[in-house]
Amino acid sequence: MTPKGWHSRGYLPHFDSPETLQFVTFRLFDSLPARAIEQMKLTVGDADRDAFLDQGAGACWLRQPEIARIVEDALLHFDGERYRLIAWTIMPNHVHVLIEALAGHGLGDIISSWKRFSARMANRILGRTGPFWREDYWDTYIRNEPHFESTVSYIENNPVKAGLAKEPVDWPWGHVRLRRG
């Protein structure tokens, strides 16, 4: 599919262009309670949103190793073919990814593919039906090298900041552990 450039799929603007680095966050359908969404409307910034997500609201199915493994496998499946996966972490109720979509592959299509596959497989394991992921996602294109470096650091340290690991390498569901030699 042809990338769309700047576009909107409702209330969130998106930028979709090949060879553009994107920081993406997508979350489980029940990860933000209504009070958090209302408060977020009054504030601006990724840090506010992520602080709510890091509180671990909702069912947190991604805490279960077999469910996290499904999401990890989905992320890694077309790495190098449809996109270049640079950094990622799977939190209990959301996922952060730094990605470069390759020519001919739109960001929205890539994320939809991850979500469709992982939702189907996770629901099967959980013995449930219904929504698994929230329909939309947040994306921010990377503007420059300092922005790139701070984004990678944020992704790597999110489990530490949320109190889930002492060091980024201790978290089992992120790219950092794959670099251990």
C-alpha positions as semicolon CSV with decimal commas, in nm:
position;residue;x (nm);y (nm);z (nm)
1;M;0,000;0,000;0,000
2;T;0,119;0,352;-0,077
3;P;0,213;0,557;0,231
4;K;-0,033;0,839;0,296
5;G;0,188;1,123;0,426
6;W;-0,003;1,333;0,681
7;H;-0,353;1,198;0,740
8;S;-0,613;1,147;1,010
9;R;-0,808;0,838;1,104
10;G;-1,036;1,017;1,347
11;Y;-0,893;1,237;1,619
12;L;-0,524;1,139;1,594
13;P;-0,306;1,278;1,313
14;H;-0,060;1,032;1,160
15;F;0,243;1,067;0,934
16;D;0,314;0,776;0,704
17;S;0,616;0,788;0,474
18;P;0,880;0,532;0,374
19;E;1,222;0,558;0,533
20;T;1,083;0,774;0,814
21;L;1,156;0,659;1,164
22;Q;0,839;0,638;1,375
23;F;0,789;0,595;1,748
24;V;0,465;0,401;1,787
25;T;0,262;0,311;2,095
26;F;-0,036;0,080;2,078
27;R;-0,230;-0,053;2,372
28;L;-0,478;-0,309;2,495
29;F;-0,840;-0,204;2,459
30;D;-0,892;-0,167;2,837
31;S;-0,557;-0,006;2,925
32;L;-0,683;0,344;3,002
33;P;-0,980;0,402;3,229
34;A;-1,230;0,674;3,134
35;R;-1,093;0,911;3,403
36;A;-0,746;0,889;3,250
37;I;-0,877;0,963;2,902
38;E;-1,067;1,266;3,032
39;Q;-0,759;1,396;3,214
40;M;-0,544;1,342;2,905
41;K;-0,778;1,569;2,707
42;L;-0,677;1,849;2,944
43;T;-0,304;1,788;2,916
44;V;-0,070;1,753;2,624
45;G;0,224;1,521;2,593
46;D;0,334;1,162;2,557
47;A;0,469;1,154;2,912
48;D;0,121;1,209;3,061
49;R;-0,029;0,931;2,850
50;D;0,251;0,690;2,923
51;A;0,238;0,763;3,296
52;F;-0,123;0,643;3,293
53;L;-0,033;0,335;3,087
54;D;0,254;0,250;3,322
55;Q;0,010;0,231;3,613
56;G;-0,099;-0,103;3,467
57;A;-0,473;-0,053;3,427
58;G;-0,686;-0,319;3,264
59;A;-0,637;-0,691;3,227
60;C;-0,263;-0,656;3,141
61;W;-0,267;-0,973;2,931
62;L;0,080;-0,887;2,798
63;R;0,214;-0,976;3,144
64;Q;0,156;-1,342;3,056
65;P;0,468;-1,484;2,886
66;E;0,272;-1,679;2,624
67;I;0,082;-1,365;2,520
68;A;0,393;-1,143;2,521
69;R;0,570;-1,406;2,307
70;I;0,289;-1,385;2,048
71;V;0,332;-1,008;2,025
72;E;0,711;-1,038;2,009
73;D;0,685;-1,294;1,729
74;A;0,448;-1,065;1,538
75;L;0,689;-0,772;1,570
76;L;0,988;-0,975;1,457
77;H;0,817;-1,169;1,176
78;F;0,862;-0,920;0,886
79;D;1,158;-0,729;1,031
80;G;1,394;-0,655;0,743
81;E;1,128;-0,733;0,483
82;R;0,845;-0,482;0,538
83;Y;1,009;-0,266;0,802
84;R;1,321;-0,223;1,007
85;L;1,254;-0,276;1,377
86;I;1,496;-0,056;1,570
87;A;1,377;-0,070;1,931
88;W;1,076;-0,215;2,112
89;T;0,938;-0,317;2,446
90;I;0,622;-0,502;2,541
91;M;0,474;-0,365;2,860
92;P;0,185;-0,532;3,052
93;N;-0,084;-0,329;2,872
94;H;0,091;-0,153;2,582
95;V;0,375;-0,180;2,332
96;H;0,638;0,076;2,226
97;V;0,812;0,037;1,891
98;L;1,067;0,242;1,698
99;I;1,031;0,141;1,335
100;E;1,126;0,239;0,984
101;A;0,867;0,129;0,727
102;L;1,034;0,014;0,407
103;A;0,925;0,129;0,062
104;G;0,586;-0,005;-0,041
105;H;0,466;-0,069;0,315
106;G;0,250;0,176;0,505
107;L;0,284;0,220;0,880
108;G;-0,088;0,168;0,938
109;D;-0,083;-0,160;0,745
110;I;0,216;-0,286;0,942
111;I;0,056;-0,206;1,277
112;S;-0,279;-0,351;1,169
113;S;-0,105;-0,673;1,071
114;W;0,066;-0,700;1,412
115;K;-0,256;-0,630;1,594
116;R;-0,479;-0,863;1,388
117;F;-0,243;-1,160;1,419
118;S;-0,163;-1,113;1,786
119;A;-0,526;-1,046;1,885
120;R;-0,645;-1,361;1,712
121;M;-0,376;-1,578;1,871
122;A;-0,400;-1,419;2,218
123;N;-0,777;-1,447;2,229
124;R;-0,745;-1,814;2,136
125;I;-0,504;-1,876;2,427
126;L;-0,715;-1,668;2,666
127;G;-1,033;-1,850;2,559
128;R;-1,210;-1,526;2,485
129;T;-1,360;-1,326;2,201
130;G;-1,393;-0,954;2,150
131;P;-1,154;-0,664;2,121
132;F;-0,798;-0,714;2,234
133;W;-0,621;-0,398;2,113
134;R;-0,746;-0,040;2,112
135;E;-0,826;0,045;1,752
136;D;-0,594;0,344;1,707
137;Y;-0,230;0,402;1,796
138;W;0,000;0,693;1,873
139;D;0,286;0,769;1,638
140;T;0,556;1,034;1,635
141;Y;0,807;1,070;1,354
142;I;1,167;1,107;1,463
143;R;1,294;1,457;1,380
144;N;1,668;1,432;1,442
145;E;1,949;1,239;1,613
146;P;1,882;1,370;1,968
147;H;1,513;1,280;1,928
148;F;1,617;0,933;1,806
149;E;1,850;0,880;2,102
150;S;1,593;0,996;2,359
151;T;1,327;0,772;2,204
152;V;1,549;0,463;2,215
153;S;1,638;0,545;2,576
154;Y;1,270;0,590;2,663
155;I;1,175;0,255;2,509
156;E;1,463;0,074;2,678
157;N;1,400;0,228;3,019
158;N;1,019;0,215;3,026
159;P;1,010;-0,116;3,219
160;V;1,256;0,027;3,473
161;K;1,059;0,349;3,510
162;A;0,739;0,147;3,561
163;G;0,906;-0,060;3,835
164;L;0,901;-0,385;3,636
165;A;1,279;-0,434;3,611
166;K;1,594;-0,303;3,779
167;E;1,783;-0,264;3,451
168;P;1,660;-0,260;3,087
169;V;1,844;-0,587;3,017
170;D;1,640;-0,758;3,294
171;W;1,310;-0,704;3,111
172;P;1,225;-1,018;2,910
173;W;1,009;-0,848;2,646
174;G;1,225;-0,595;2,467
175;H;1,503;-0,559;2,217
176;V;1,768;-0,493;2,484
177;R;1,777;-0,856;2,598
178;L;1,847;-0,969;2,241
179;R;2,170;-0,768;2,243
180;R;2,306;-0,964;2,539
181;G;2,599;-1,161;2,415
